[in-house]
Amino acid sequence: MSIIGESLSVVESTDPSKVGIEGVVLLDTAKTLVVRSNGRTLRVEKAGCTFILARPDRVVSGSDISGRLEDRWGRRSR
């Protein structure tokens, strides 16, 4: 599941400063998401975060999208 280009919101995080970040995912690395939010580019750790993806409006745990995109495709097909 690629989330690059999707809108998301951080609804829970072990880092309180990340809660409330909303924007579009620019880059999906193994451990972080790079999000464009209000004209700024922010890096958000996946671990310890819960996200709401705007399309199709679903809640996703950071652990569910951890790892490289290529590896997640492999997990999904097993």
C-alpha positions in Angstrom: 0.0 0.0 0.0 1.6 3.2 -1.2 0.5 6.3 0.7 2.6 8.8 -1.2 0.4 11.6 -2.4 -2.3 10.9 0.2 -3.6 13.3 2.8 -3.1 12.2 6.4 -3.5 13.5 9.9 -1.5 12.4 13.0 -4.1 11.6 15.7 -1.9 9.9 18.3 1.9 10.0 18.9 4.4 9.3 21.7 5.7 12.8 20.7 2.9 15.3 21.5 4.3 17.9 19.1 3.4 15.6 16.2 -0.3 15.2 17.1 -2.4 17.4 14.8 0.0 17.4 11.9 -2.1 17.3 8.7 -0.7 17.3 5.2 0.2 15.3 2.1 2.8 12.5 2.2 5.8 13.3 0.0 8.1 10.5 0.9 7.6 7.1 2.7 10.8 5.7 4.2 11.3 2.7 6.3 10.9 4.5 9.6 9.4 7.9 8.7 7.0 9.8 6.6 7.8 13.2 5.0 4.7 15.3 5.0 4.0 18.7 3.4 2.0 20.7 5.9 1.1 24.4 5.7 4.0 25.2 3.5 6.5 23.3 5.6 8.1 19.9 5.1 8.0 17.8 8.3 9.4 14.3 9.1 7.1 12.1 11.3 8.3 8.9 12.8 6.0 6.0 12.1 6.7 4.2 15.4 4.4 5.3 18.1 2.0 7.2 15.8 -1.5 6.6 14.6 -2.6 8.2 11.4 -5.9 8.9 9.7 -5.7 8.6 5.9 -8.2 10.8 4.1 -8.8 8.4 1.3 -10.7 6.1 2.0 -10.8 7.6 5.6 -9.2 4.9 7.6 -7.1 4.7 10.7 -3.6 3.2 10.3 -1.0 2.4 13.0 2.5 3.4 12.2 3.6 -0.2 12.8 1.3 -1.3 10.0 3.1 0.9 7.5 6.6 0.4 8.9 9.4 -0.8 6.7 10.1 -0.1 3.1 7.2 -0.1 0.6 8.7 -3.1 -1.2 8.7 -5.1 2.0 5.1 -4.2 2.8 4.0 -5.4 -0.6 5.6 -8.8 0.3 3.9 -8.9 3.7 0.5 -8.2 2.1 0.7 -11.0 -0.5 1.5 -13.8 2.0 
